[in-house]
Amino acid sequence: MVKLPEVLKITIEAFRADHDSILDHSVSWNPSSWAEVPHPELSKLVADLKSWKKGSSDVSAIISRRDVVQIGVTPGRLFLASMIWGFGTTGYGASRTSDMISGAGADFERKISAIIAGGQESPQAAWDAILGETHVKGLGVAFGTKLAYFASLQSNSESPVTLIADINTSWGIWDLDNEIKRSVEVKSSYLNYVEKTQAWAGECYRSDEIEYALFRHGQNVRRQLKK
């Protein structure tokens, strides 16, 4: 049995104290800022998300991991919800998403469907779909793995095979196991990160709880380096 580092255990237990599941992990977003994203399913998706959450308005709403999984009933809706959750209140999120859709043109649905299928199959298949022939310009590892992760959750809500990886999880895993390279642009590093996370999860934790804790730890590592 691989022992979970204490710093990650503390973060997970603190989250569990206030939430029933990691799927309740939520972020804020601004519905009005997404109004011009050029996708035919956008307006209905935004309306659905707002109706699910009490207190939502045109400028302030909440979206959870669970919401993304449940509302993403088509490839387009899953992509949009993944981007909304991923960008949160970041001001350029809608613009970046619009560029991805417009840049892919007629190939957009085919390409994101391939990433979704890859995410449901394996970390390697997800990586290859994100950065291979079906790469969507502007959709790199950090946000491509978000889409793949949520697709994986749709296949198995208790044990996703594909996990989110970004600069924070990259720094977090490196700090605790420096044999794993920091760069999320290295395929072997991503695969080793997922394997290590699943090993740490064991029977007591979910792999995406470990991912969340690594994200928080990575943020702290980066703050310390900037001092």
C-alpha positions as CSV (number, residue, x, y, z in Angstrom):
1,M,0.0,0.0,0.0
2,V,1.3,3.5,-1.0
3,K,0.9,5.9,1.8
4,L,-0.8,9.2,1.0
5,P,1.4,12.2,1.9
6,E,0.1,14.0,5.0
7,V,-0.2,17.4,3.3
8,L,-2.6,15.9,0.8
9,K,-4.6,14.0,3.5
10,I,-5.1,17.2,5.5
11,T,-6.4,19.1,2.4
12,I,-8.8,16.3,1.5
13,E,-10.1,15.8,5.1
14,A,-10.7,19.6,5.3
15,F,-12.7,19.5,2.1
16,R,-14.7,16.5,3.2
17,A,-15.6,18.3,6.4
18,D,-17.7,20.8,4.4
19,H,-18.8,18.7,1.4
20,D,-20.4,15.3,0.7
21,S,-18.2,14.6,-2.3
22,I,-15.4,16.0,-4.5
23,L,-18.1,16.4,-7.1
24,D,-19.5,19.3,-5.0
25,H,-16.3,21.2,-5.7
26,S,-17.7,24.4,-7.2
27,V,-16.5,27.6,-8.8
28,S,-18.1,31.0,-9.5
29,W,-18.7,32.2,-13.0
30,N,-20.4,35.1,-14.8
31,P,-23.2,33.9,-17.2
32,S,-23.4,37.3,-19.1
33,S,-19.7,37.1,-20.1
34,W,-20.4,33.9,-22.0
35,A,-23.4,35.2,-24.0
36,E,-21.4,35.7,-27.3
37,V,-19.7,32.3,-27.4
38,P,-20.6,30.9,-30.9
39,H,-22.2,27.6,-30.2
40,P,-25.8,26.7,-30.8
41,E,-26.2,24.9,-27.4
42,L,-24.8,27.8,-25.4
43,S,-27.9,29.8,-24.5
44,K,-29.9,26.7,-23.4
45,L,-26.9,25.4,-21.3
46,V,-26.5,28.7,-19.5
47,A,-30.2,28.9,-18.8
48,D,-30.2,25.4,-17.4
49,L,-27.2,26.0,-15.2
50,K,-28.8,29.2,-13.8
51,S,-32.1,27.4,-13.1
52,W,-30.3,24.7,-11.1
53,K,-28.8,27.1,-8.6
54,K,-30.8,29.3,-6.3
55,G,-29.6,32.9,-6.3
56,S,-28.1,32.7,-9.8
57,S,-28.2,35.9,-11.8
58,D,-27.0,37.1,-15.2
59,V,-23.6,38.2,-13.6
60,S,-23.1,35.6,-10.8
61,A,-23.6,31.9,-10.6
62,I,-22.0,28.7,-9.3
63,I,-21.1,25.5,-11.2
64,S,-19.9,22.3,-9.6
65,R,-18.1,19.2,-11.0
66,R,-21.3,17.4,-10.6
67,D,-23.2,20.0,-12.6
68,V,-20.7,19.6,-15.5
69,V,-21.2,15.9,-15.6
70,Q,-25.0,16.1,-15.4
71,I,-25.5,18.9,-17.8
72,G,-23.0,17.7,-20.4
73,V,-25.5,15.4,-22.3
74,T,-24.0,16.2,-25.7
75,P,-20.3,16.7,-26.7
76,G,-21.0,20.4,-27.2
77,R,-22.6,20.8,-23.8
78,L,-19.9,18.9,-22.0
79,F,-17.2,21.0,-23.7
80,L,-18.9,24.2,-22.8
81,A,-19.6,23.2,-19.2
82,S,-16.1,22.0,-18.8
83,M,-14.7,25.4,-20.0
84,I,-17.1,27.4,-17.8
85,W,-16.0,25.4,-14.8
86,G,-12.4,25.5,-15.8
87,F,-12.2,29.3,-16.4
88,G,-14.5,30.3,-13.6
89,T,-14.4,34.0,-13.2
90,T,-11.3,34.5,-15.4
91,G,-12.3,37.4,-17.7
92,Y,-10.9,35.9,-20.9
93,G,-12.5,32.5,-20.6
94,A,-15.4,33.1,-23.0
95,S,-13.1,34.7,-25.5
96,R,-10.6,31.8,-25.4
97,T,-13.5,29.3,-25.8
98,S,-14.9,31.2,-28.7
99,D,-11.5,31.1,-30.4
100,M,-11.3,27.3,-29.9
101,I,-14.8,26.8,-31.5
102,S,-14.2,29.2,-34.4
103,G,-10.7,27.9,-35.1
104,A,-11.8,24.3,-35.4
105,G,-14.7,25.2,-37.7
106,A,-16.5,22.2,-39.1
107,D,-14.1,19.8,-37.3
108,F,-15.0,21.0,-33.9
109,E,-17.6,18.4,-32.9
110,R,-15.5,15.6,-34.3
111,K,-12.4,16.7,-32.4
112,I,-14.0,17.2,-29.1
113,S,-15.9,13.9,-29.5
114,A,-12.5,12.2,-29.9
115,I,-11.2,13.8,-26.8
116,I,-14.3,12.7,-24.9
117,A,-13.9,9.2,-26.1
118,G,-10.2,9.2,-25.2
119,G,-11.0,10.5,-21.7
120,Q,-13.4,7.6,-21.2
121,E,-10.9,5.1,-22.4
122,S,-7.5,5.9,-20.7
123,P,-5.1,8.7,-19.8
124,Q,-2.9,7.8,-22.8
125,A,-5.9,7.9,-25.2
126,A,-7.0,11.2,-23.8
127,W,-3.5,12.7,-24.2
128,D,-3.2,11.5,-27.7
129,A,-6.6,13.0,-28.6
130,I,-5.8,16.3,-27.0
131,L,-2.5,16.8,-28.6
132,G,-2.7,14.5,-31.7
133,E,-4.6,14.7,-35.0
134,T,-7.8,15.8,-33.2
135,H,-6.1,18.7,-31.3
136,V,-8.2,21.8,-31.0
137,K,-6.1,24.9,-31.3
138,G,-6.1,26.7,-27.9
139,L,-7.2,23.6,-26.0
140,G,-4.0,22.5,-24.4
141,V,-3.3,19.9,-21.6
142,A,-4.7,22.0,-18.7
143,F,-8.2,22.4,-20.3
144,G,-8.1,19.4,-22.6
145,T,-7.7,17.1,-19.5
146,K,-10.7,18.9,-17.9
147,L,-12.9,17.9,-20.8
148,A,-11.4,14.3,-20.7
149,Y,-11.8,14.1,-16.9
150,F,-15.5,15.0,-17.0
151,A,-16.0,12.6,-19.9
152,S,-14.4,9.9,-17.7
153,L,-16.7,10.7,-14.8
154,Q,-19.7,10.2,-17.1
155,S,-18.5,6.6,-17.6
156,N,-17.6,6.0,-14.0
157,S,-18.6,8.6,-11.5
158,E,-16.8,6.9,-8.6
159,S,-13.5,6.2,-10.2
160,P,-12.5,8.3,-13.2
161,V,-9.6,6.9,-15.3
162,T,-8.5,10.3,-16.6
163,L,-7.5,13.2,-14.4
164,I,-7.1,17.0,-14.7
165,A,-3.5,18.2,-15.0
166,D,-2.3,21.8,-15.0
167,I,0.6,23.9,-13.7
168,N,-0.5,23.5,-10.1
169,T,-1.0,19.8,-10.0
170,S,2.3,19.6,-11.9
171,W,4.2,21.5,-9.2
172,G,2.3,19.7,-6.5
173,I,3.3,16.2,-7.7
174,W,6.9,17.2,-8.4
175,D,7.3,18.6,-4.9
176,L,6.2,15.2,-3.4
177,D,7.8,13.0,-6.0
178,N,10.5,14.8,-7.9
179,E,11.0,11.8,-10.2
180,I,7.9,13.0,-12.0
181,K,8.8,16.0,-14.2
182,R,6.9,19.2,-13.6
183,S,5.9,19.9,-17.2
184,V,2.4,19.0,-18.1
185,E,3.5,19.0,-21.7
186,V,5.4,15.7,-21.3
187,K,3.2,12.6,-21.9
188,S,5.2,10.3,-19.6
189,S,4.9,12.8,-16.8
190,Y,1.2,13.0,-17.2
191,L,0.8,9.2,-17.3
192,N,3.1,8.9,-14.2
193,Y,1.1,11.6,-12.4
194,V,-2.2,9.7,-13.0
195,E,-0.7,6.4,-12.0
196,K,0.8,7.9,-8.8
197,T,-2.5,9.6,-7.9
198,Q,-4.4,6.4,-8.3
199,A,-1.9,4.6,-6.1
200,W,-2.2,7.2,-3.4
201,A,-6.0,7.0,-3.6
202,G,-6.0,3.3,-2.6
203,E,-9.2,2.3,-1.0
204,C,-9.8,5.3,1.2
205,Y,-9.8,8.2,-1.3
206,R,-10.9,9.1,-4.8
207,S,-8.2,9.8,-7.4
208,D,-9.9,13.2,-8.1
209,E,-9.7,14.1,-4.4
210,I,-5.9,13.6,-4.7
211,E,-5.9,15.7,-7.9
212,Y,-7.7,18.5,-6.0
213,A,-5.3,18.3,-3.1
214,L,-2.3,18.3,-5.5
215,F,-3.8,21.4,-7.1
216,R,-3.9,23.2,-3.7
217,H,-0.5,22.0,-2.8
218,G,1.0,23.1,-6.1
219,Q,-0.5,26.6,-5.5
220,N,1.3,26.8,-2.1
221,V,4.6,25.6,-3.6
222,R,4.5,28.2,-6.3
223,R,3.6,31.0,-3.7
224,Q,6.6,29.9,-1.6
225,L,8.9,30.1,-4.6
226,K,7.8,33.6,-5.4
227,K,8.8,34.9,-2.0
